[in-house]
Amino acid sequence: MELLCVENFCAGYGRQKVVEKVSFSVKEGETAGIFGENGCGKTTLLKGIAGLVPGAAGKVYVGGRDVLSMTARKRAGLVSMLFSGAEVPEGILAEEVLEMGWYARLRFLQPPGGELQREKEAVVRELAIEGLLSKYFGALSQGQKQMVLTGRMLLQNTPVFLMDEPDNSLDFKHRHGLLRKVRTMAAEKRKAGLIVLHDPSLAMSYCDRVFLMREGRIADVVCPGEETEEEIAEKIRDITGLVRVTKQGTSVIISP
């Protein structure tokens, strides 16, 4: 079943169009990637889907519901997001940032019940961020901040999640661990994930499909598990130049 549907979507800033006439869908249980050169509109597309680009045109549906016509609070119950460089006010503890994921799940001043607290404990354990919660968010390293923000997104527990460079600032272990985790979550909990990645090897290894973006449009789609090394190399060469693609089990290694 198609859970996220984007139809004829356009977005930009002022008179400058960055994303033009983009249409695609992501199925329930699927993790899809977006790969393209800097400046091609990847982040703008994600922000537009999340309702953060004023004046965007087109339709975005989650489970058949038009999310762009909703209030921000209602939309936050269907779409969660992780963006690199997210700004958080000074003087806030990491635990408070994590609990912002409850924004759409609680009424004003409503305390979280036992079920939400158990979900929070599970997320903290899964991401191994127990030692960060009592620290000020601003004092954390970029990688630590990224893990806390990922926890906030997981705590929001929406059917669709968007991630812009989730591997940014993470070391090797945490980068691969996080991507494995989000792909497993999408599959097991029947969510739809859409992830922007700059490393083609990561995109091809952890995403069921990868949308290739050029000049504000979706130019092609790669299905890494179904296509040969030669087919993948041919499709991505306009972005990466000539590369060698090697499949090793479920991993796809792309090298110059």
N, C-alpha and C positions, 0 to 999 in steps of 0.2 A: 504494500500500500504506500502511495506517495504521501509523505507527512508534511514536507516543506515544498511548496510550489511557488516559483517566482515567474511572473509573466510580464513580458515586454517592459522590463524595469529600466528606468533612466534616473540618473542622479548626478549632481554636480554642485558647484559652488558659484553663486552668482550666475553669470552668463556662460561660464565654462562647464561644458558637459564632460564628465569623467567616465560615467558608465552609460552605455546607450543600448537600448533594446535587448536586454539580457533576459533569456528565458531558460529555466532548467528546473529540475525537481530532485529531491533527495528522499529516498524511501525510508520507511520505518526500519530501524535496525541497521542502517547504513551510515558509514562515515565517508564523506566526500571531501576532497581536497581542492584547493584553488592554487594553481602555480602559474607564475608569469613574471615578467621583468618588473623592476621598480617603476612605479608611476603608471602602471597599466590599469589601475582602478580597483585592485583587490580589496584594500581596506575600505574604500568608499562603498563598494558593493556590500560588504558586511555591515557597515554602519547604516547604510540605507535600509537593509533588511530589518535591522533592529529599530528603525524609526528615528535615527539620529541625524538624518540629513534633511533639512527643511526643503520643501519644494520637490521632493522626489516624486516621480510619476510611475505608474504601473501598479501591479498587484503583487502582494505577498500573502500567501495563505498558509496557515498551520492547521492541519486537520480540517481543511475546508473553511476555516474562519479567516476573514480579512483582517490581519493584525494591524495594518497601517491606519485603519479607521478607528482603532481602539485608543483608550487613554493609556498613558505610559504604565500605569499600575496593572491594568488588565493585560497589556502586552507582555509585561514582565512575568506573568504567570504562564506564558507560552514560549517565550524566547529568552534565553540567557546568553551572556556574552562575556568573553575575555579579550580585552584589547591591550596590547603592549603600551606601556607608559600611562596606564590609567592613573588619574589624579585623585588623591585622597587627602582630606584636610589634615593639617599638622596636629599632633597631640592625641591621636587616636591609636588605641591598642590594636594589635593584629587580630585579637579575638573579636573586637568590635567590627572590624572590616569583614571578617569571615561571616559574622551574623547578619550583615547586610543582605546576605542571600535570602533571608526570611522576609524581605520587604513586601513581596506580593502574596505571602502566605499567612500573614498576620494582620489583624485589624489594628488601628491606631492604639498604642499603649497595651495591646494584648500580649501577655507573657507567653513564651513558647511552652508548649506542653511536653510531656514525657516523650512522645514519639519524635518530635522535632529534636529534642535534646539527644536522643539515641542516634538519629541521623547525623547530627553534628559530630558526635563521638566517633561514629564510623568513618566519616570523611577525614577527621583529624588523624585517625589511625592509618587509613589508607595512604594518606599523603605524608605521613610521618612528620607532622608539623606541631606536635605537642609542645616542644620546647620554644616555639615562636610566639605562642598566644599571649603571653604576659609581657611581651616586648612592644615598644612603640613601633608602629608600622613603618614610619619614616626612618627608623634606625636599621631596618633590615637591608640586606644586600638585594640587588635586583633579582637574583634567582629566588631568594626567600620570598620576596614580595610576589613573584609570579606564582609560587606554590600556594600562598595564602589566597590570592585572587582566584586561582583555580578552585580552591576549596569553596570560596563564595559562590562561584558558578555552579558547582556540584550541589551545594546546599539549596540553591534556587530550584533545582529538580524540575526543570521544564522539559517538554517533549522535544524541543529543538534547542540545540546549543551551537553558538558561533565562537570560533577561537581565531584570533589574529596573531600569528607567530607565537604559539604557546611555548615553543622551545626556546624562545629568546632568553638569554642570560642563564640558561640551565646547563649544568655540566652533563657529560656523556651519560652517566647513569640515570640522572633524573629526566633527561630529555627522552630517552627511550622508554623509561618506566612510565612517564606521564602519557605518552602517545599510546602505549599498550593499554593503559588504564582506560583512556577515553574511548578507544575503539571497542574494548570489551564492554564498557558501560552501554554504548549505543546498541550493540548487538544483543546483550542480555536483557536490557530494560526497554528495548524497542523504541529507542530515541533516534532522531536524525541529527547528525553532526556535520558541520561545514567548517573546515579548517584551512586557513591560509598558511602555507609553508614555503620558505625560500629554498630549502634544500630538496632537490628533486628526488634524491634517494629516500628521504624520509616520507615525502608525499607518496611515492610509488609503493613503499613498504607498508605504510600504515593506513592507507585509504583504499576503500573498495573501488572508487572511481576518482579520477583527477580531472577537473575542468581546467583546460589551458586557456589563459586569458591574455589577450593582446589588444592594446589600444581601446580599452573600454568594452570589449566584447568577448564572449566565449567563442574561441576559434575552433576548439576541438575537445574531445573527451578521450581519456585513456582509461582502460580497464586493465590494470596491471596483472591481475590474476588470469586473464583470458588472452592477453596479447603476447606475441613473441618479443624477444629482445630487440630484433630488427624493427618491428612495428612501433615499439615504444620510442626507440631512437629516432625514427623517421618523423614521428609526430612532434617530438619536443625540440628538434634541432633548430627551429626558427627562434627559440627562446634561449637554448643553451649552446648553440653551435654544434659542431660534430662531436659526439660523445660515444663512449662504449657503455652498453647496458648489459649487466650480468645478473641473472637470476640465481639465487641460492636459497632454495626452499621458498619461504614466504617473503624473503628479503629481496629487494631490487637495488643493486649497487650501480650508480651512474658515475662514471669517471671521464675526464677529458680524453 
